[in-house]
Amino acid sequence: MPTLEWIGKEKVINHHQQVPYRVLEERYTYNAESSENMIIRGDNLDALKALLPRFEGRIKCIYIDPPYNTGNEGWVYNDNVNDPKIRKWLGQVVGREGEDLSRHDKWLCMMYPRLKLLQKLLSDDGVIFISIDDTEYANLKLICDEIFGSNCFVSNISWQRTYSTRNDSKGIPAEVEHLLCYSKQSDWQPNKLPRTAEMDDRYSSPDNDPRPWKAGDASAPGASTHPGMVYAIQQPITGKLLYPPNGRCWTYGQEQMFSIMQGWAEYELRPLDDYEKRVEICGQSDTVPKEICAIMLKKTIAEVMPLTKERYNQGAWPVLYFTSKGKGGIACKRYLEEMGGRIATNYWPYDEVGHTDEAKKELISVFEGNSPFDTPKPSRLIERVLCVAGDNNAIILDSFAGSGTTAHAVLNMNKADGGNRRFILVEMMDYAESITAERVKRVIDGYGEGKNAVEGTGGDFTFYDLGQALLLPDGNLNEEVGVDKIRDYVWYMETRTPYAPVSNENEYYLGGNNGTDYYFYYEKERLTTLNHGFLSTIKQKAEGYLIYADLCTIPDEELKRYNITFKKIPRDIKRL
């Protein structure tokens, strides 16, 4: 598979592993005592690492809108990569094409480790959508192929971002932007979209059937591979023998076709001398049966025809019916109630998902006449993403949260269908609270006045800041983060599952996983020792035990006999 090379690649492909694990510090919860919705203020590389213990493999849908690297965004490269060529970029605003010769290298160095962590956070049935324009699309596609796998590429969706083009535009103006889509597993299938009124209007009931329907084909491709489904059916008004078209076979098996035809007249299965006709339809003779029964009228056409005409005029025909006022070929009813939603294609027009002007007006409405953010996305665009990729209980992550459109979309959808979708937003800029969180508050409470008032969606969120690193550079525990967060981290590093505290008479008990009970024997003010005295406090039986402590005085043979694994604090605590 082709791969992309750039300045600094060899230093950033594993940089996500060198990023220190930092804890999340809760600042406040809005509109509830506690909330599963999260807004995190801080660098998204650190924040994504901080989310791993709780959310690795649990995020159903990720949407990100990273810098497009157009030269007009003023973004700064700030990742602390231990490489002289990269460190000289720190704090520099990335410039325009032709002015900054390393601008694409900086952008790729910024994106690569973040995408690596995002891939870890995705659930097995999860999918990521990335907004981008032509500037970095080709580069982004190559690194996503590398990180997610080219077999997990789903689509390059074209979003019609504008509804009009200026006549004085130079060159070929951009009417669309890209939404690059990758799944965690190669067999991922998108949800279907809701049906439109226009689609449903194509269904009617010309025969007064209580269920609306439209005409469908009674035959299907595959005559050569299904020669047993190629045979004659006698028309009950004209008496003609009807066959599927060349290369096609009847839609249903003969038993079902025979049963349906009884709704028109009394039929029987009777062999016909029509081998050559069936060979012609199948296009081959190797597997065509020499003899196969046709579905034939039991009585003469003269006897059947008037009764069939009467049945036709009666209405509410069987699912297989005859066209041309009952004198034509066989067609099949396709009932509206049996139709699923519509398929999402790779073109999303503005009239369905919104455009940039709509996004600005939406933000102006929320902020009472001001637009505090230059490049918002319309909430309808994110709602389409969630419709295609999520469900009513999905966890949705946006690590380039900007003005908070993703939370807006989640809250809108939860209000509309009573869902329990949850959002996680990450924004590093100073406006994480004044714009991102403030917008979410106003959407929850409602905004606007008079005829422009928008009713609140309800909902809540908790606002977090990135806290200190849990492990210090010298390898010791940072005791200032608190023992609860240390316990969370140790449990995750051992089990790769989120920590859920359990009640136990032993205060150092973390929980059980796959037959092993875990203990974290740790005290901030004193050294702890795994000895017989501590073992006597363990009352719960397990297949095995893993115990963290500062010291251990029990001989290895005895530990082995009781299936105990000792791990030393902090030496044996793994780094994430």
N, C-alpha and C positions, 0 to 999 in steps of 0.2 A: 504494500500500500504506500503511495507517495506520502511523504511527510514534509513539513515545512521547517526550514532552518532560519534562525535569526540571531542577532547579537544577544547573548545572555540566556539562550534557551537551556543550555546544559545546567545552568545554575537555578532555573526556576521550575524545572519539571518535577522536582521533589521539594520545592520550597515550602509547600503546605505542611510538610512534616516537621520543618524547623520552626514554624510559627508557634510561639508559646501558647499553651492553653490558658485562657483567661476566663474568669468567672463572670457571670452576669449579675449586676447589682440592681435589684428592684427599687425604682424611685417612687412610683405611685400607680394605683389602679383607678381607671376612670369608669364610672357608672356601675360599679360592682365592688364587692368585697374582694373577689379574686377573679381572674380571667385567664383563659387559655390563649387569647389573642395577644400578640407581642409586637411592640415597636422597640427596636434596639438602636440606640445612638452610639455610633462608633464605626471604625474601619470594618468593612464587610469581610475582609480576609480573617481578621481576628474573631469577628462575630460568627462566621460560619464554623470556625473551629470550636467556638464555645457552644454551638448548637449540637455538635455531634453526639455527646453522651445521651441526650434526650431524644434526638430526632434522626439519627443515622438510619437510613432505610425506611423512613416513615413519611416522607414528603411526597404526596401524590402529584402535585403540580407545581412547577417553578416557572415564574415569569420574571425575566430581567430586561432592563432597558439601559444597558451600559453606555458610556460615552461613545459616540460614533467616530470620534477622532477626526473631526472635520477641520480642526484648527481654530474653531470659534468657541470652543466650550471652556477653555481655560482650566482643564483638569491637570492635576499634578501627580507625578509618579512618586510614591512615598514608601514602597515596600522595602524593608530592611534586609536586602539580600547581600550576603557576604561575598561581594565581587567588586573589584575596583571599577570595572567598566560600568556597572550598574549603579554603584553608590554615587558616582558623579552626577547621576540624573536626579537624585533626591531633591525635592523641593522646587524643581524647575517646572514651570508651566509648559506643557507640550505645545509646540508651535505648528505652523501651517506647512503644507506640502511645499518643498523647495527651500523652506527656511530652517526646518528642523529635520536633518537627514536621518535621525534615529527615531522619528515619531512612531513608525509602525513597530519597531522593535520594542519601544516602551509600552505600547498598547498591548502587544502580545505577552510581554513579561507580566503586565498587570492582570490580564485575563486568565492566563493558563492556570496558576494555582487556585484561583477562585472557581474555575470550572471543575477542577479536580475535586474540590470539596463539595461542590454542588452535586456532582455525580454520586458521591458517597451518600449524600442526604436523600437522594431519590429512592422511593420505594420500588420494588420489582415491577409494579404496574404503573410506575410514574413516568412523567414526561416533562421536558423543559422546552420553553419557548423563549427565544432571544430576539429582541427587536434590534435591527441594524440596518444601515443603508449601504450603498455601493462602496463606500470608502474602505471598509474593512470586511465586507461580506466574504470575499474569496479567502482571506486569511482565517477568518472565523470558521468557515466551513472545514478547512483542513485541520485545524486544531481540535474541532469537535469530532471529526472522524477519528482522530488519534485518541481522544479521551473517552468518548462514548462508544466508539466503534462505528465504522462506516455502515455496518449492517443494522445499526440502530438509527440511522438517518430516516426520518419520517417524511419531511417535506420542507420545501422552501416556499412559504406562503407569501403571496403578494398582497399587502394591505394597501388599498386605494386611499392614500393619506389626504388627498385634496379633491375637492369637487369642481375646481375651476383652474385653468392655466392662464397666466398672463400672456397677452399677445406679444409683449415685448421681451419675453423670456429668450435667453441666448441658448444656442445649442439644442439639445434634446432635454427638456425639463423632466424632472423626476416626479411622476404621478404616483408611484408606489414605493413603499419601503418593504424590507424583508422581515419575515418572522421565521427564523430558522428553528426547526423543531426536531428534537432527538428524544428517543425513549430509552429507558433503562434496559429493557429486554427487546429483542428483535421482533417478537411476535405481538407487540402492542397494537391494539385496535382502538381508534377513536370512537367516542360516542357519536350518535347521530344528532342532528340539530332538530329543533321542533319544526313541524310542518307549517307551511304558510297557508293563508286563506286561498291564495291563488292555486296552490297545489290541490287543496281540498275541493275547490270549485270544479275541478275536472271530473268529479264523481257525481253521478246522478242515479236515478232509478226509472228508466224508461218503461220497465215492466211492472212498476209499482211494488218492487221488492222493498221490504221495510228497511233494508240496509243499502246505502248508496254504493255504487260500484262503477267501474269503467271496464271497457273491453280489453281483454288480454289474449295472448296467443294460446291456443290449445295444444300446440306442438313445441318441441324443444330441440336444440341441436343434439346430434349424437346418434343418428340412425345407424352408422357403420359399427358403433360399439354397443348399441342396444337394438339389434335387429328383431328381438322378440317383442318390441313395443311398436313395430311397424305392421299394420294390418288394416283391413277395411272396416268401416262402420257405415251401415246403411242409413241414408237420409230418410226420415219417416214421412216426409211430404212429397219429395220428388222420387224417392226410391233409388237414387244414385248411390254408388259406392264411393265413400270419401276416404282418402288416404292423407297422411301428413305430407307436406311438400318434400321435394327431393333433399336428402341430407338431414332430414329431421324425423323425429319420432313423436308419438303422443306424449303429452305431459305426464299423465298418470299411468300406473300399471294397468294391465287389462282388467283385472278384477275390479278396480275402482272405476274405470271407464264404463264397464258393463253395468255396475250398480247405478251410476249417475244416469245412464241412458234409459234405465227403467222409469225414470221420471217423465219420459216423453211417450214411451210406448212399451209394449211387451217385446223383449229381445231374447235371443238365444245365441249361444256360441256354436258356429257352424264352420267347418273347413271349406276353403275355396281353392280353386285351381288358379292361384294368382302369384306363383313363385317369381315369374319374370318381372312382374310389376314391383314386387318387394325388393328384388335385386336392384332394379333401376333406382329405387328410392334410396337404398342403402349404399349404392355406389360400389358394391363388392358382393361376391357370392360365397366367400369362404365360410362365413358363419351364419348366413341366412338360412333359417329352417326350411326344409322342403315343403313342409305343410304347417300352417298355423291357423287357428280358428279366427274367423271374422265375427264381429258383433252384428248379427243379422236380425231383421224383424221376424217374429214368429208367424205373423199372419201376412196376408197379401197387402200390397201397397194400397189397393182400392179400399180394403177394410180399415187400414190404419190411418190413411191421410185425413179424413174428416175429423177423427178423434184428435189427431195431432194439431190440426188447425185450431180446434176448439181449445186445446191445452195452451197453445201459443197465445190466443186472445185472452185467456184467463189471466195471464201475467204471472209474476213471481216465479220466473223460469228456474230450472235447475242451474247449477253452477256452470255446466256446459250447455250452451244454447246455440241455436241456428240463426245465422245472419240473414239479411235480405228478406225481412218479414217472414222468417221461418223457412225460406226456400234455399238458403245459401249453405255455406260451409259451417264448420264448428268453430266457435270462439269460447273463451273462458272468462267468467266474471272475476275481476280482481276487486275485492271488497275494501272500502276505505278503512274499516276497523282493523283489517289485517295488515295494513301498510305500516311500516315503521316510520321513523323520522327521515329527514333528508340527509344525504351524505354531505359532509363538509369537504369542499374542494380546496385547491391551493390558491384561490382568488377570493379575497374578502372585500367586497365593494363597500364604499363609505355609507351607502344608504342602509346597510345592514349592521355595520359595526362602528360608525362614526368616523369623523375626520379631524384634522388638527384644529380647525377653526371651532368645531364643536367642543373639543377638549378645552380650549382657552375660555370659551363662553361658560362652560361648566365650572371652571375654576373661578372665574370672575363672579359667578352667581354664589358660589360657596363663600367667597371672601368679600362679599358686599361691594362689588364694583372694582376690586383690585385683582390683578393677576400676578401673584408673587412668584411665579415659576414660569420659565420661558418655554419649555418644551414638554408640556404634559401630554399624556395619551388619553383618549376618550375612555370613559369607564365601560362603554359598550364593547370596545375592543377586548378588554380583559374579560368581560362577561362571556364573550364568544370563546376565548381561550378556556375558561373554566367549564363552559358547557361541553366543549369537545373533550377535555382532558380530566375533568374532575367528577365528583359525585357529591351528594348532600352532606357527607361527613369528611370531605377531603381537607387535608392541611395544605395550605398554599403559601409558598415562600417567594418573596421579592426582595433580593439583596441589593438592589439599586433603586430604593423605594421612591426617591424624588418627592413629588407632591402627595403621594399616598393613594394614587389611583387604584392600585390593586386592592387595598382595604375597602375603598369605596365600592368597587365591583362586588367584593365578597359580601358586604353588608346589604347591598341592593338585592343580591340573589337570595340571601337568607331570608330577607323580609318577604320576597315574592313567593317562595316555595316552602318556607318554614324549615329550611335546612340548618345544619349545624357545622357549616364550613368554618375553618379557623385560619387566620392569617398570621404570618410572621413577616414583618417589615424590618429592613436594616437600612439605615441612612447615616452616613458619616459626617455630613455637612452640618454647620451650625443650625440650619433651619429644620433639623430633625424634629424639634419640638414646636417651633413657632409656625412651621408650615405643615410638615407631614402629620404630626400628631394633632395639630389644631384642625386640620381638614377632617380627620377622622372623627374628632369630637363633634364638629358641626354636622357631619353626615348622620351621626348617631342621634343628635338632638333635633335636627331639622334646621333649615336655613332659608333666607329670603323672606319677603314680606308680601302681603296682599295676594294678588293673583299669581305672583312669581314665587310664592312660598312653596318649599319642598318639605314634606313631612319627614320626620326623623325615621331612621331605619331601626332604631334600638341597637343594642349590642354593647360591647365593652372592650377594653384592652388594658394591658399592663405595660408601662413604659420602663425600659431598662437602660442603664449605661454599662459599658464594658468596664469590668473591674480589674483587679490585679491578676498577675500570673499566679497559677496555683503552685507551680514548681519554680524555685529560684534558680538562677544560672549555675549555682554550685551544686544543684541536685537536691537541696533540702526543701522541705515543705514550707510554703508561705503560710504560716499559722494565722496571719491576719485575715485570710479569706474565710475562716470558720470551719469547724470540724464537719458540719453537715455537707458543705460543698466538697470537702475532701472525700467524704464517704461516697457521695454521688459519683465522683470521678473514679475512685478505686473500684467500685462495683462495675462501672461501665467498662473499664480497662480489662477486667477479668471476664466479664460475661458478654460484652457487646450488646447489652440490653439496657433500657432506661431503668434507673433506680426507683423503686417504690418502697418506702419504708414499711417494715412489718413490725408488729408488736412481739416482743420476746422478753423473757425475764433476764436474759443476758443483754446488757446495754450495748455490747460491742458486736452483736450479731447483725450482719448485713442482710442475709437472706439465703435462700437455697436456689440452686440452678443445676439441672441435669445430675441430680444425686449428690452434689457437693454443697455443704454449708460453708458460708464465708463469714469470717470474723475479722474485724479491724480493731485490734487492741491498741488504742492510741490515747495518750493523754498529753495535753499541751505543756503541763508543768513538770512532768516527770518521765523517766524512762520506763517503758513497760517490758515485761519479761514473760515469754511463753514458758511456763513451768507447770508442775503438777498442780499447784494451787489454782492456776487459771483453768486448767483442764477440768478441775472439779466443779467449776461454775457452768460447764457445758452440759446441760441436761437433755438436749434434743439429739436423738440418734440420726445418723446420716451414713451414706455409703462412704463418704470421704469428707475431709475437712481441709480448708485452706485458711490459715491464720496468719495475719500480719501482726508483728510486734517489733519493738526495738531490739530485743535480745531473745535468745532461746537457750535454755539449759537442759532440755530433754535430748537424750542421745538420738542419733539418726536412726538406729535400729528400732528404737521404741516408736519414733514418729512413723516409720515405715510399717510397723506392726499394726498401728491404729489408723493407718491410711491418712496421716496428717501431713500436709505440706506447709512448711514454714516459709514466710517471706519477710525479709527484713525491711523495716521502715528507716529511711526513705529509699534505700538502695534498690529494692526490688519493685518499686512502683514504676510502672511503664510510663514512658512519655508518649503522649498522643501526637 
